[in-house]
């Protein structure tokens, strides 16, 4: 059996990658909008590209004060309106025009739906928002179901390690869709995670 050593974070990335592969395979193209690169590219088109000024709206609230090494914003974070001070200025981003962002995403979804219907080629079926072939459809390649089974095994391991797990969530059980043997997954132990953190600090 082949093996690969990964951190838990890298394992999550493999889970995400397999999830995208299986969803594209069932024509669930809407999920492309959730890819961080695609999401950032769309948002950047309708977000102001300028220096911060008092009164600007950011993803962390409205700017009320700008210092040499800090920015203060006014917003709501669960305790009513309050002012917070941020020193990680490079991580603060302007807010996009939310109305234009909504319209842009809807336009892209419309184009993705047209692509779904063009690929499917069945004039009796009309794919709209959120619609797809389904993982058990006979026209879906078997590799999509194999990918889905690997996802189930990975997410179930993370579920077992969760402190607040629920028995009614999809990750609480595994229901294989293929006859292939399931992969075996072993998560990083707390000790191994601490070792990785110490390595990073020492660099």
N, C-alpha and C positions, 0 to 999 in steps of 0.2 A: 504493500500500500504506500502511495506517495504521502508525504507529510510536509507541512509548512509551519513555521513558527511565527506568530504574530502577536502584537499587543492587542488588548481588547479594542482599542480605538481603530486599529487596522482591520480587525475582524468586523467591526461595525461598517467600515467602508466597503468591505466585500459584500456584506449583506445588502447594503444600499445599491451597489453596482448590479448584483444579481436581481434585485427587485426591479430596477429599471429595465434590465434585459428582458425579464419575463413579461413586464407590462407592455413594453414596445412590441413584443411578440404577439400579444393579444390585441394589438392596435389601441392600447390605452395611451395615446399620444399626449393627452392632457398633462401627464406626469412630467413631461419634458419641461414644463414651466416651473417646476420645483427644483430643477437642477441649479445649484448656486451660481454657475457661470451665466446661464441663460437669464436667471432672475436678476442678477446684477446688471447685465447688459440692457435689459428692458428698463429697469429703474433708472439707470444712468442717463437714458435718453430724455427723461422728463424731470430731471433733478437739477436745480441751479448749480452751475459750476463757477463759484465765485468765492471771494474771501468772506469770512464770517462778519456779520454786523449785528449790532443790537437790534432786536426785533425779528431776526431771522428764525424760521421754524426748522428745528432739527428733529432727528429721530429720538432725541432725548429731551424734547420740550423747546420752549421759546427762549432764545438767548436774552438775558437781562444784564449781563456784565461780562466783559472780556478783559483778562489780565495777560501778563507776559507768559505765564505758564499755567493758566487755568481759564475755564469758561463756566459761567453760572447760567443755569437754565431753570425756567419755571414750568412745572408740569404736574401731572397727577400720577402717583405711583401706589395708589391704594390707601393713602392716608389723607385724602383731600389735596388741595393745591399746595405745593411746597417748592422751595428753591434748593437745587443741588449744585454742588461744585464738582467739576470734572477736571482732572489733570491729564488724562489721556486724550489730548486734543486731536491727535491724528486719527483717532477712532470715531470721532463725532462726524456725522453726515447730515447734510441738508435733507429735509423731508421732500419727497417728490410731490408733484401735483397729483393728489390721490384720484381725482376724477379722471384725469387723462390716463393714469396708470390703469384704472379699471377698464376704460374704453380700449386701451392698447391690448390688455390681456384678453378681453372678449373678442377682439379682432383676430388675434393669433389663434384662439380656440376655434373660431369659425374656419380659419384656414386649415387647421389641423383636422377638423371634422371633414372638410372637403377631401383632404388627403386620405383619411381613413376610408371614405366611400370610394375614392378612385382606386385604392389598393385592393379593397374587398371585391369590387367589380360586380356586386349583386344589386341590381336595380330594385329588388323587392325589399331591401333592407336599407334604412336610412340611419346612419350613425350620427347622433347628436352629442351634446356635452356629457361626458362621463360614460358613454356607451362603449362597449368593446365586445370582442368575440367570446371572452370567458376562458379560463384556463383549461377547461375540459373539452373545448370545441375540437372537433376532429381535424379541422384545418390548421390548428395551432401546432407548431413543431414540438416534438417531444422534449427537446432541450429546455423549453420554457417551463415545463412541468418539473424537470429535473432541477432546474434552478430554484423553482418555488419550494421544492422539498428541502434543498440545502438551506434556504432562508428559514424554513420552519424549524429546522434543527438548531440553527444559530440563535434565533430569537428565543427559543424555548430555554436554552442554556442561560441566556441573560435573564429570562423570567425567573428561573430557579434561584438566581443570586439576588434578585430584587427583595428589598426589605418590605415593600408595600405591594406585594403581588396579589392579584385577584384571580380567582378560578373562572371568571366569566370573560376574560380577555382572550383574543385569538392566539396569543403566545403561550397560553397556559397548557396547550396540548399540541400534539403533532398528528396530522392526518395525511399520510403520504399519498401522492397522486400518481406515482409510478411504481414499478416493481423493483426498481433499483434499490440496492442496500443504502440506508441512510449514512451520511458522513458522521464521523465522531468528532465532537467539539469539546475542548477543555479550555476554560477561561483562565486568564492570568489570576494567580493568587494575590492576596493583599501584599504578601512579601515581595512578589515579583514586581508589582506595580510600584511599591516604594523604592525598589532598586532602580527602576527606570527614572523615577523622579530625582533620585540622588545623582544619577549619571548626568542628567540635564543640568542640575545645579552646578555640578563640578566642571562643566564645559566653559 
